[in-house]
């Protein structure tokens, strides 16, 4: 539940910053689109895991998170109970979140 709150709060903050003219409107648009793509990828991967079908590579999930889809990925991890317990995946996931947030601060904020 805490993860979902963090993701929603982050998205609300960047939307508010864009509405206030601090960030370009494209920034929340990219985060929202990438989050939707990441959530879809997590849902598809969970369904494939249940069926024993072809899986989405972890690298793909990490790239989506790095591109700004980490809020959606975080929500999907909790909603689908997927990729939320594997320590090696979680470590890389949080590294991508850190890198993405650092890039946001470095490029977008004064």
C-alpha positions in Angstrom: 0.0 0.0 0.0 2.9 2.4 0.8 4.3 1.8 -2.6 1.0 2.8 -4.3 0.8 6.0 -2.2 4.4 6.9 -3.2 3.7 6.4 -6.9 0.4 8.3 -6.8 2.0 11.1 -4.8 4.9 11.4 -7.2 2.6 11.6 -10.2 0.4 14.2 -8.5 3.5 16.3 -7.7 4.8 16.3 -11.2 1.3 17.1 -12.6 1.0 20.0 -10.1 4.5 21.2 -11.1 3.5 21.1 -14.8 0.2 22.9 -14.1 2.1 25.6 -12.2 4.5 26.0 -15.1 7.5 24.7 -13.3 7.8 21.6 -15.6 6.8 21.3 -19.2 3.5 19.6 -19.8 5.3 16.8 -21.7 7.0 15.6 -18.4 3.8 14.3 -16.7 2.5 13.1 -20.1 5.7 10.9 -20.5 5.4 9.6 -17.0 1.8 8.8 -17.3 2.3 7.1 -20.7 5.3 5.2 -19.5 3.5 4.2 -16.3 0.6 2.8 -18.3 3.0 0.9 -20.6 4.9 -0.5 -17.6 1.7 -1.5 -15.8 0.5 -3.3 -18.9 3.8 -5.1 -19.3 3.7 -6.3 -15.6 0.1 -7.5 -16.1 1.0 -9.3 -19.3 4.1 -10.9 -17.7 2.1 -12.1 -14.7 -0.6 -13.6 -17.0 2.2 -15.3 -19.0 3.8 -16.6 -15.9 0.5 -18.2 -14.8 0.1 -19.8 -18.3 3.7 -20.9 -18.6 4.0 -18.8 -21.7 6.7 -16.5 -23.1 7.7 -14.0 -20.4 8.6 -10.3 -20.7 12.4 -10.1 -20.0 13.3 -8.4 -16.7 15.5 -6.0 -18.7 12.4 -4.7 -20.5 10.6 -4.1 -17.3 13.7 -2.2 -16.0 14.0 -0.1 -19.2 10.3 0.9 -18.8 10.9 1.9 -15.2 14.0 3.9 -16.2 12.1 5.7 -19.0 9.6 7.0 -16.4 7.3 4.1 -16.0 8.4 3.3 -12.5 5.2 4.7 -10.8 3.0 2.4 -12.9 5.5 -0.4 -12.3 5.3 0.1 -8.6 1.5 0.1 -8.6 1.5 -3.0 -10.9 3.9 -4.8 -8.6 1.5 -4.5 -5.7 -1.7 -4.9 -7.7 -0.6 -8.1 -9.5 1.7 -9.3 -6.7 4.4 -9.6 -9.3 8.2 -9.0 -9.1 7.7 -7.7 -5.6 9.7 -10.3 -3.7 12.7 -11.1 -5.8 15.6 -9.3 -4.1 17.8 -9.0 -7.3 15.0 -7.6 -9.3 14.0 -5.1 -6.5 17.5 -3.9 -6.2 17.8 -3.1 -9.9 14.3 -1.6 -9.9 15.1 0.8 -7.1 18.3 1.8 -8.9 16.3 2.7 -12.0 13.9 4.7 -9.9 16.8 6.6 -8.3 18.4 7.2 -11.7 15.1 8.4 -13.2 14.4 10.8 -10.4 18.0 12.1 -10.5 17.7 12.7 -14.3 14.3 14.5 -13.7 15.9 16.8 -11.2 19.0 17.4 -13.3 17.2 18.1 -16.6 13.8 19.5 -15.7 14.2 21.5 -12.6 16.1 24.8 -12.3 
